[in-house]
Amino acid sequence: MKNIVLFGPPGAGKGTQAEFLKEKYQLVHISTGDVFRYNIKNNTDLGALAKSYMDKGHLVPDEVTINMLNAEVEKNPKANGFIFDGFPRTEAQAIALATLMETKNSQINAMVALEVDDEVLVGRLLERGKVSGRADDANEAVIRERIAEYYRKTDVLKEFYQKQDKYYGVDGVGSIEEITERLSNVIDKL
């Protein structure tokens, strides 16, 4: 079983690449954002709990998020592995995810991070904003703050996985096919 944390700043191409990787390796893609939206829309117990925190402007506690991820993992007992997208974001979450995978007699094999220059990210997000309708992709100042926030919060995770020899940085600039090939070269060696 191959379990990968797919990482990268906003606009790095995680969603696009996750689609190719899940097909190629027959992995289950778990996007934390999608899981939250699904649980809230379908008014699951966990969704209602998460929404109660979000409605107050609070972060959803790690325990609630982990329980949602556990439910997704359990929906796919015969999976070849998972691509975790959007989680973990802190060292505590990385430890919680490792613990969750241990309960499934598995582990996180690698954190694969798409590395893209900030100016390229800004350009990609502004372009995406023209077609996505997402307000957070239409304002350059907001985009730059999102990118800065990503770096502030995630440097600690890079170190966490480097200490375990599980961190792999991959150049995220080029054609979709070139980037997929670079990611595949890493994943094939796991």
FENWOPE-V552627 format. One record per residue. RES is the residue in three letters. PSI is psi as a letter, one per 40 degrees, with the letter a starting at -180 (999 if undefined). NEAR is the number of other ideal C-beta (glycine too) atoms within 10 Angstrom. D_CENTER is the distance of its C-alpha to the mean C-alpha in whole Angstrom. Layout:
# FENWOPE-V552627
RES & PSI & NEAR & D_CENTER
RES & PSI & NEAR & D_CENTER
This chain:
# FENWOPE-V552627
MET & h & 13 & 18
LYS & h & 19 & 15
ASN & h & 24 & 12
ILE & h & 26 & 9
VAL & h & 23 & 6
LEU & h & 25 & 5
PHE & i & 28 & 5
GLY & i & 21 & 8
PRO & i & 22 & 10
PRO & h & 18 & 10
GLY & e & 24 & 12
ALA & d & 25 & 11
GLY & e & 21 & 11
LYS & d & 23 & 7
GLY & d & 14 & 8
THR & d & 13 & 12
GLN & d & 25 & 11
ALA & d & 20 & 9
GLU & d & 14 & 12
PHE & d & 17 & 15
LEU & d & 22 & 13
LYS & d & 18 & 13
GLU & d & 10 & 17
LYS & d & 13 & 18
TYR & e & 16 & 17
GLN & f & 11 & 17
LEU & i & 21 & 14
VAL & h & 17 & 13
HIS & h & 20 & 9
ILE & h & 24 & 8
SER & h & 19 & 6
THR & d & 19 & 7
GLY & d & 11 & 9
ASP & d & 14 & 11
VAL & d & 21 & 11
PHE & d & 20 & 13
ARG & d & 12 & 15
TYR & d & 14 & 16
ASN & d & 22 & 17
ILE & d & 16 & 19
LYS & d & 10 & 20
ASN & e & 10 & 22
ASN & f & 9 & 23
THR & i & 14 & 22
ASP & d & 9 & 23
LEU & d & 19 & 20
GLY & d & 19 & 19
ALA & d & 12 & 22
LEU & d & 18 & 22
ALA & d & 22 & 18
LYS & d & 16 & 20
SER & d & 12 & 23
TYR & d & 13 & 21
MET & d & 13 & 19
ASP & d & 8 & 23
LYS & e & 7 & 24
GLY & e & 6 & 22
HIS & i & 9 & 20
LEU & i & 11 & 17
VAL & h & 17 & 16
PRO & i & 12 & 17
ASP & d & 17 & 15
GLU & d & 10 & 17
VAL & d & 18 & 17
THR & d & 23 & 13
ILE & d & 17 & 14
ASN & d & 16 & 16
MET & d & 23 & 14
LEU & d & 22 & 12
ASN & d & 17 & 15
ALA & d & 13 & 17
GLU & d & 20 & 14
VAL & d & 20 & 15
GLU & d & 9 & 18
LYS & e & 10 & 19
ASN & g & 13 & 18
PRO & d & 7 & 21
LYS & e & 5 & 21
ALA & i & 18 & 18
ASN & e & 13 & 18
GLY & a & 19 & 15
PHE & i & 24 & 11
ILE & h & 23 & 8
PHE & h & 24 & 5
ASP & h & 22 & 2
GLY & e & 18 & 3
PHE & h & 22 & 5
PRO & i & 26 & 7
ARG & e & 18 & 8
THR & i & 15 & 12
GLU & d & 13 & 14
ALA & d & 11 & 15
GLN & d & 18 & 12
ALA & d & 20 & 12
ILE & d & 13 & 15
ALA & d & 19 & 15
LEU & d & 22 & 12
ALA & d & 16 & 15
THR & d & 10 & 18
LEU & d & 16 & 16
MET & d & 20 & 16
GLU & d & 11 & 19
THR & e & 9 & 21
LYS & e & 15 & 20
ASN & f & 7 & 22
SER & a & 17 & 19
GLN & i & 13 & 16
ILE & h & 22 & 13
ASN & d & 16 & 15
ALA & i & 21 & 12
MET & h & 23 & 10
VAL & h & 25 & 10
ALA & h & 22 & 10
LEU & h & 23 & 11
GLU & h & 13 & 14
VAL & h & 21 & 16
ASP & i & 11 & 19
ASP & d & 14 & 18
GLU & d & 8 & 21
VAL & d & 13 & 20
LEU & d & 24 & 16
VAL & d & 17 & 19
GLY & d & 14 & 21
ARG & d & 19 & 18
LEU & d & 25 & 17
LEU & d & 15 & 21
GLU & d & 12 & 21
ARG & d & 16 & 18
GLY & d & 18 & 20
LYS & d & 9 & 23
VAL & d & 8 & 22
SER & d & 12 & 19
GLY & e & 9 & 22
ARG & h & 10 & 19
ALA & d & 9 & 21
ASP & e & 13 & 18
ASP & e & 21 & 18
ALA & e & 15 & 22
ASN & h & 14 & 23
GLU & d & 13 & 22
ALA & d & 7 & 23
VAL & d & 14 & 20
ILE & d & 24 & 18
ARG & d & 14 & 19
GLU & d & 12 & 18
ARG & d & 18 & 15
ILE & d & 19 & 15
ALA & d & 12 & 17
GLU & d & 12 & 15
TYR & d & 18 & 12
TYR & d & 11 & 14
ARG & d & 9 & 16
LYS & d & 11 & 13
THR & e & 19 & 12
ASP & d & 10 & 15
VAL & d & 13 & 15
LEU & d & 20 & 12
LYS & d & 15 & 13
GLU & d & 11 & 17
PHE & d & 20 & 16
TYR & d & 21 & 14
GLN & d & 13 & 17
LYS & d & 9 & 20
GLN & e & 13 & 19
ASP & f & 8 & 19
LYS & e & 17 & 16
TYR & h & 18 & 14
TYR & h & 20 & 14
GLY & h & 15 & 14
VAL & h & 22 & 15
ASP & h & 13 & 17
GLY & f & 24 & 15
VAL & h & 15 & 18
GLY & a & 12 & 20
SER & i & 8 & 21
ILE & d & 12 & 18
GLU & d & 9 & 20
GLU & d & 12 & 20
ILE & d & 21 & 17
THR & d & 18 & 16
GLU & d & 13 & 19
ARG & d & 18 & 18
LEU & d & 24 & 15
SER & d & 16 & 17
ASN & d & 11 & 19
VAL & d & 14 & 17
ILE & d & 21 & 16
ASP & d & 10 & 20
LYS & e & 8 & 21
LEU & 999 & 14 & 19
